[in-house]
Amino acid sequence: MLRAKILRIYLKEGDKYNDEPAYKYILKLLKKEGISGATVFRGVAGYGVRGISQMDIFRLSINLPIVIECVDLEENINRVLPKIHKVINNNGLIVVMKCKVYLGEKE
């Protein structure tokens, strides 16, 4: 069993960083920084301090909620966190939680 951390980043599909969708930029950053893996989830609807986001079939552009999640060792998450914060700034939410990772072993 490994002690690790879950990094979860909440933003909107339309958020940009350096003229690129922020979620794509963050995904590339996590890979470049050696984070073990990440998944991007697209929400159907959600709300937060920036209002309600939901799918609307009558609009061409959709600004749905996006969640990026990764799990890695604490030191790796702590190392990449300031870089993620710089990208997110005040346009999202970053959550870090402790977790245990089981790699096929029994408890």
Buried (B, 14 or more C-beta within 10 A) or exposed (E): EEEBBBBBBBBBBBBEBEEEBBBBBBBEBBEEBEBEEBEBEEBEEBEEEEEEBEEEEEEEEBBBBBBBBBBBBBEBBEBBBEBBEEBBEEBBEBEBEEEEBEEEEEE
